Amino acid sequence: MREFTVRPEIMEFDPYKPGLTIEQIQAQYGLDTVIKLASNENPLGVSPIVQKTLDRNAAKVFRYPENHSPRLTEAISRHVGVPKESILVGNGSDEIIDMLFRMKARPGKSNVICYENSFSMYRMCAKLAGVEYREVKRGEDYELPLDKLAEAADEDTAMVIVTSPDNPTGLAAGIEDISVLAGVLPKDCLLVVDEAYIDFVWPPESYTPVQAYDKFDNLVVLRTFSKAYGLAGLRVGYGILPQPLAALLKNARIPFTVNLLAEDAAIAALEDDTFYNETLSVVMRGREYFTEELRKLGCKVWPSQANFVMFEPTKPAQSVFKALLRKGIIVRPLASFGLGKNIRVNVGTDAENKQFIRTLGDILNG
Ligand SMILES: *Cc1c(COP(=O)(O)O)cnc(C)c1O
């Protein structure tokens, strides 16, 4: 085979490591049923209203979608109470993260700041964009070091990224700390708050800066339909950005990245309050159950504001992960986040949660 070269950054790329799939584990261990609690997906599946919308629209997919998803942009604008000129819909919020790295940061010049043990997409996008990625130490117990992020910034800092609630710890930043940070960043530096799990915080006004969005002029908030709205496989997310920035990114982006089915499904998902509220109640009940039961098993558990919890089992995490797999339960070991002692498990249905706790108990006490 002929060997080709690619850009030096790409030659030795450390790829994104997604959670294992149910089919992989069924095949590997010869299991009929497998429970996946590894990718923070919605335990209730897809809203029935969204499914009907998808069926209805299947016959339209020979058409191109409308560029920039104007109907969904309006629906989001009404939903969050921010002008539509500030909203950019993307192929998952991952696309908006990628756009920000490629369009806001300058290759070979800018740096981007985040805290350690974060969502690996940021580092990956930085590398791909040729941008320096600076990591700030967390507190002793992985607390989010919001007060330390600005100290690491200089005139070449394009963005500071805060994930809140944080993946994988589940910890969330308070609105006061976010406001203070936004106020002390260098002039041309954005504060990007990745709110993939914001639906699960309580009460929202203590955490999200979106309700006071017009008070900020350097804030970007990222949200997704992949978690609380159950549309991970369709790939839809959005950013709320300062209007002039949104306009610039819109001009430069690749057309049609949000597909026709995804736009209609997301609009339907925003309207299905029943499914959304049921999701929140299953998640909040489940994370309380996990927190209590994992502590009873002697595990260290971090207080979570997300749809998952992080815990340190009483036996080595990798062996616990493997033992769970053999019993048909997929969780997420956190070595790829630099947290090799810990595991992340997302809330499933009540029955799945029970089975997880029972199986884990057998493994830890066996
Ligand atoms: C799941 C997740 C996202 C959302 O990704 P999509 O591309 O919208 O599916 C973004 N940030 C974090 C931290 C996440 O965990």
The ligand as an SDF file (V2000), in Angstrom:
LIG
                    3D

 15 15  0  0  0  0  0  0  0  0999 V2000
  -22.6160   15.1850   25.2870 C   0  0  0  0  0  0  0  0  0  0  0  0
  -21.7970   16.4150   25.3690 C   0  0  0  0  0  0  0  0  0  0  0  0
  -21.8850   17.4000   24.3870 C   0  0  0  0  0  0  0  0  0  0  0  0
  -22.9150   17.3220   23.3060 C   0  0  0  0  0  0  0  0  0  0  0  0
  -22.5220   16.7700   22.1910 O   0  0  0  0  0  0  0  0  0  0  0  0
  -23.4400   16.7490   20.8970 P   0  0  0  0  0  0  0  0  0  0  0  0
  -22.4150   16.9900   19.8360 O   0  0  0  0  0  0  0  0  0  0  0  0
  -24.4260   17.8600   20.9650 O   0  0  0  0  0  0  0  0  0  0  0  0
  -24.0510   15.4110   20.8890 O   0  0  0  0  0  0  0  0  0  0  0  0
  -21.1490   18.5610   24.5220 C   0  0  0  0  0  0  0  0  0  0  0  0
  -20.3420   18.7400   25.5800 N   0  0  0  0  0  0  0  0  0  0  0  0
  -20.2340   17.8230   26.5400 C   0  0  0  0  0  0  0  0  0  0  0  0
  -19.3800   18.0910   27.7230 C   0  0  0  0  0  0  0  0  0  0  0  0
  -20.9450   16.6290   26.4560 C   0  0  0  0  0  0  0  0  0  0  0  0
  -20.8000   15.7080   27.4120 O   0  0  0  0  0  0  0  0  0  0  0  0
  1  2  1  0
  2  3  1  0
  2 14  2  0
  3  4  1  0
  3 10  2  0
  4  5  1  0
  5  6  1  0
  6  7  2  0
  6  8  1  0
  6  9  1  0
 10 11  1  0
 11 12  2  0
 12 13  1  0
 12 14  1  0
 14 15  1  0
M  END
$$$$
